[in-house]
Amino acid sequence: MKRNILFIPFNISYSYIEKNNNTVKFLYLYNNDYFFSINFNEKQSIVINEDTNTIVVETRNFNNKINLFNNEFNKFIYSWDNFFFNKIKFTGKGFKWKKKETNLFLFFNRAHKCFFIGNNIILKRLSKSKVILLKNNYNHLIHDSILVRTIRSNNIFTKRGLRFSRQIILKKKGKTASQ
């Protein structure tokens, strides 16, 4: 018997419905903006504790992906009301950028245009060379941040290019005359 404990934050409401003598079970999660439903089968027993807002699901057959489900479910529920962020910084002479709504146009002294079109993302300008990306989905934020960073990756010789704000900067040692 495997036990799966799901914590529901207090700002999310839920309702539990059973049909046909416990053969079909539904759990609806909702708030002002979103709703989500989970279907359970008859092999799963469900206990709801209203004091702590936890739902205990007990299954008879063992599934090794229950911990992964718990982690992803917690991130999903957390993302309903919270934002994840990532800072991107660029260094280099003559590098500029312009922001129009959720699009980022980068001018890096190249012949072709470099730009990033954001989907459901919030871009904020922190300073002349810093941009912050805000998104409520963590996996999509990481993917979008890596896309922006690969437009012009950091050069190890000149330290010019795009990087994350806390990324370690590696500098390649130049030639020295040792005589």
N, C-alpha and C positions, 0 to 999 in steps of 0.2 A: 504494500500500500504506500503510494507516494503522495506526499502532502505538498501542495502549492499554495503559498500565502500571498495574496495580492492586497496591497494597501491602496485605498482610494483616498485622495486628498479631500479635505473638508469643503473645498469650494466646488467640488463636482458631485452632482446628485446621481443617484442610481435607483433603479427599480428592477425587481426580480420576478419573473413570470414562469409558472410551471403549467404545462398543458398535458392532457391525456395521461393522467396518473403517473406523473414524473418521468415520462418518456422523452418529452421535449422541454428543455429548460433554456431560458433566455435571460441574459443580464444586460440591461441598457444603462449606459453611462452618458450623462449629458450635462451641459452647462448652457450659458446664454448663447454661445457661438457654435458649439460642436455637439455631435452625438455619436455614439459608437455602440455596437451590439456584439455580444459574445454568445455563441451557441454552445451548449453542453449536451453530452449524450447521457443515456441512462446509466452508464457504468461509472459516472462521476457523481459523488455526493458533495453537496455545497452547504457550507455553514457560514452565515453572515453575522458578524459581530457589529452591532450598530454603535456601540460605545467607542470603539477604536477605529471604525471604518475599515475593517479588514474582512476579506472574503477568503475562506479556506476551502480549497478544492481538493478532494481526495480522489485519486484514481486507482483502480485495481491493477491495471497494466502499467508497467514501468516504461517511461519514455525519457531518454537521456537528453532531450532538448528542452526540458522544463525550466532549467536555470537560464538558458538563453531567452526563453519566452518571458521569464520574470524580468530580466534586465531590459529587454526591448519594450515590454509593456510599461515599465516604470519610466523610461525615457519618453515614451509616447504620451503618457498621462502628464508628465512634468512639462512637456512642450505645449500643452493647451494654454497655459497662462504665462509662460516664461519665454525669454529669448536667449539664444546662445550668440556669442559674438567672437569675432576674430579680427585682430588689427593687422593691417598690411602697411609696410613702410617702404618707401623707395628712396634711393640715394643716387646721385649722379648729376653732373653739370648739364643744364639745359633740359632736364626732364620735367615735363608738365603733365597735368591731368585735368580733365574737365568732367563735371558730373551733371547729367541731365536726367532727372527723375531717378530711375533705378539703373541707368546705363552709365558706364564708366569709359570715357574716351582717354586714351593714353598717347602722349606725344613723346616718343623716344628717339627722335632723330633717325627715323627709318623711312624708306620709300613707301611702304604699305601702311595701311591704317591698322592700329591696334585698339581693340575695344572689347568690353565685356558687357553683355546684355543680361541683366539680372532678372530672375523670375521669382516673384514673391520674396524679395530681399530688400532690406533697408540699408542704404549707403549713407554714411555720415562723414563729413570732413572734419578731422581733428586739427590738422595743421597743414602747412604747405606740402608736406611730404608724407602725411599719414591719413589713412582711410580706415574706417571701421565698418565691418559687414555684420549685420544683425539678421538672424533668421530663427524661426521657431523649430526647425528640424535640424538636429545636430549633424546627421549624415550628409544632408544636402549642403549644409554650411561648409563642412570640410571639403566636399567635392568642389564647390564654387570657389573656395579660397585657394585650392591647389590650381584650379584653372586660371585664376588671376595671376598667381605667382609664376606660372609657366609662360606667361606672355613674354616676360623678359626675366629670366632667372638671374640670380646673383652671380657676378663674375668674380672668380677667386683672385684674379690679378689686380683688378681695379676697385673691387667692392661696390660696383655700380649695378643696379638692378632692383628687382622687387624681392621682398622677403617678409616673413612673419615678424611680428614685433619682438618676440623673445627668441628668435632663431639664432643659433650660434653662427657667427660669421667667421669663415675660414679665409685666411690670407696666405697665398702661396709666396714663399720666399723668393726674392729676386736674385739676380746674379750680383755677386760682390767680388771685388778684386782683393784677393788676400795675398799680398806679397810684401 
